Amino acid sequence: MATVFTHAFLGASIASLPRAPVGRSRICLVAGLLAAAPDLDVAAFALGIPYDHPLGHRGLTHSLAFAAVVGTAAGAALTPRRDIASIAKVSLVLAVAMASHGLLDALTDAGLGIGFLLPFDEARIFFPWRPLATSPLGIAAFFSGPAAAILLNELLVIWIPTLLFLLFRHRSWKAHRGVEP
């Protein structure tokens, strides 16, 4: 899995892209939290649920269906205007931010794959290109092991390209529209 830092960063970055009927800092915060949330499924280990079970790590909580349901619920709760277009826009942004978790994890170099299609199909999927080093589970294992190497890897593969994209997008938007997105 990618680190919680990178999951939250990418989720917040996704939420920063469109104009939304919710304050930008608020939607970015919620999107960052939702993007990191699927790894709460590590609690399954303590409950005796095996890794390869649909409710195990990288299972249902990493699926596109789960992201759609949670994103929709969060969007409805977060949107102050009750019109369907506003709720749909915020819900879509939050669902995409949450779905980014599985997409990042599918780029990692270890594990059993991601249950993108759960509950409809139990297949675990990785992408063919897997440039991200897998972060160990648990805070102690992370900081006593390869933390610096993993963070550097994520900085080079995710953070810098994302920041460059956001900078380019911001500048091009200002040049063409004269205003911020």
For each residue, the residues with C-beta under 8 A, 3 or more apart:
1: 39 58 104 105 108 111 134 135 137
2: 6 7 104 105 107 108 132 135 154 158
3: 6 7 135 142 150 151 154
4: 7 8 36 39
5: 8 9 151 154
6: 2 3 9 10 104 154 158 159
7: 2 3 4 10 11 35 36 38 39 100 101 104
8: 4 5 11 12 32 33 35 36
9: 5 6 12 13 32 158 159 162
10: 6 7 13 14 35 97 100 104 158 162
11: 7 8 14 15 31 32 33 34 35 36 97 98 100 101
12: 8 9 15 16 28 29 31 32 35 97
13: 9 10 16 17 162 166
14: 10 11 17 31 35 93 96 97 100
15: 11 12 20 24 27 28 30 31 32 93 94 97
16: 12 13 24 28 166
17: 13 14 93 166 169 181
18: 89 93 181
19: 181
20: 15 24 27 89 90 93
21: 79 80 81 86 89 90
22: 26 27 78 79 80 90
23: 26 27
24: 15 16 20 27 28
25: 28 29
26: 22 23 29 30 78
27: 15 20 22 23 24 30 31 78 90 93 94
28: 12 15 16 24 25 31 32
29: 12 25 26 32 33
30: 15 26 27 33 34 74 78 94
31: 11 12 14 15 27 28 34 35 93 94 97 98
32: 8 9 11 12 15 28 29 35 36 97
33: 8 11 29 30 36 37
34: 11 30 31 37 70 71 74 94 97 98
35: 7 8 10 11 12 14 31 32 97 98 100 101
36: 4 7 8 11 32 33 39 101
37: 33 34 40 61 70 98 101
38: 7 41 61 62 66 98 101 102
39: 1 4 7 36 42 57 61 101
40: 37 43 61
41: 38 44 55 56 57 58 59 60 61 62
42: 39 45 57 137
43: 40 46 47
44: 41 47 49 53 55 56 57 59
45: 42 48 49 51 56 57 137
46: 43
47: 43 44
48: 45
49: 44 45 53 55 56
50: 53 56
51: 45 56 57 58 112
52: 56 112 124
53: 44 49 50 56 59
54: 59 60 115 118 119 122
55: 41 44 49 59 60
56: 41 44 45 49 50 51 52 53 59
57: 39 41 42 44 45 51 111 137
58: 1 41 51 62 102 105 111 112 113 114 115 124
59: 41 44 53 54 55 56 62 63 115 118
60: 41 54 55 63 66 115 118 119
61: 37 38 39 40 41 66
62: 38 41 58 59 66 101 102 105 114 115 116 118
63: 59 60 66 67 102 115 116 117 118 119
64: 67 68 99 102 116 117
65: 68 69 117 118 119 120
66: 38 60 61 62 63 69 70 98 118
67: 63 64 70 71 95 96 98 99 101 102
68: 64 65 71 72 95 99
69: 65 66 72 73
70: 34 37 66 67 73 74 94 95 98
71: 34 67 68 74 75 91 92 93 94 95 96 97 98 99
72: 68 69 75 76 91 94 95
73: 69 70 76 77
74: 30 34 70 71 77 78 91 94
75: 71 72 78 79 87 88 89 90 91 92 93 94 95
76: 72 73 79 87 91
77: 73 74
78: 22 26 27 30 74 75 90 94
79: 21 22 75 76 82 86 87 90 91
80: 21 22
81: 21 86 87
82: 79 86 87
83: 86 87
84: 87 88
85: 88 89
86: 21 79 81 82 83 89 90
87: 75 76 79 81 82 83 84 90 91
88: 75 84 85 91 92
89: 18 20 21 75 85 86 92 93
90: 20 21 22 27 75 78 79 86 87 93 94
91: 71 72 74 75 76 79 87 88 94 95
92: 71 75 88 89 95 96
93: 14 15 17 18 20 27 31 71 75 89 90 96 97
94: 15 27 30 31 34 70 71 72 74 75 78 90 91 97 98
95: 67 68 70 71 72 75 91 92 98 99
96: 14 67 71 92 93 99 100
97: 10 11 12 14 15 31 32 34 35 71 93 94 100
98: 11 31 34 35 37 38 66 67 70 71 94 95 101
99: 64 67 68 71 95 96 102 103
100: 7 10 11 14 35 96 97 103 104
101: 7 11 35 36 37 38 39 62 67 98 104 105
102: 38 58 62 63 64 67 99 105 106 114 115 116
103: 99 100 106 107
104: 1 2 6 7 10 100 101 107 108 132 158
105: 1 2 58 62 101 102 108 111 114
106: 102 103 113 114 116 125 126 127 130
107: 2 103 104 127 129 130 131 132 157
108: 1 2 104 105 111 126 130 132 133 134 135
109: 130 131 132 133 134
110: 134
111: 1 57 58 105 108 126 134
112: 51 52 58 124
113: 58 106 123 124 125 126
114: 58 62 102 105 106 124 125 126
115: 54 58 59 60 62 63 102 118 122 123 124 125
116: 62 63 64 102 106 125
117: 63 64 65 120 121 122 123 125
118: 54 59 60 62 63 65 66 115 121 122
119: 54 60 63 65
120: 65 117
121: 117 118
122: 54 115 117 118
123: 113 115 117
124: 52 58 112 113 114 115
125: 106 113 114 115 116 117
126: 106 108 111 113 114 130
127: 106 107 130
128:
129: 107
130: 106 107 108 109 126 127
131: 107 109 153 157
132: 2 104 107 108 109 153 154 157 158
133: 108 109 146 149 150 153 154
134: 1 108 109 110 111
135: 1 2 3 108 142 150
136: 141 142 145 146
137: 1 42 45 57 141
138: 141 142
139: 142 143
140: 143 144
141: 136 137 138 144 145
142: 3 135 136 138 139 145 147 150
143: 139 140 147
144: 140 141
145: 136 141 142
146: 133 136 149 150
147: 142 143 150 151
148: 151 152
149: 133 146 152 153
150: 3 133 135 142 146 147 153 154
151: 3 5 147 148 154 155
152: 148 149 155 156
153: 131 132 133 149 150 156 157
154: 2 3 5 6 132 133 150 151 157 158 159
155: 151 152 158 159 160
156: 152 153 159 160
157: 107 131 132 153 154 161
158: 2 6 9 10 104 132 154 155 161 162
159: 6 9 154 155 156 162 163
160: 155 156 163 164
161: 157 158 164 165
162: 9 10 13 158 159 165 166
163: 159 160 166 167
164: 160 161 167 168
165: 161 162 168 169
166: 13 16 17 162 163 169 170
167: 163 164 170 171
168: 164 165 171 172
169: 17 165 166 172 173 181
170: 166 167 173 174 180 181
171: 167 168 174 175
172: 168 169 175 176
173: 169 170 176 177 179 180 181
174: 170 171 177 178 179 180
175: 171 172
176: 172 173
177: 173 174 181
178: 174
179: 173 174
180: 170 173 174
181: 17 18 19 169 170 173 177
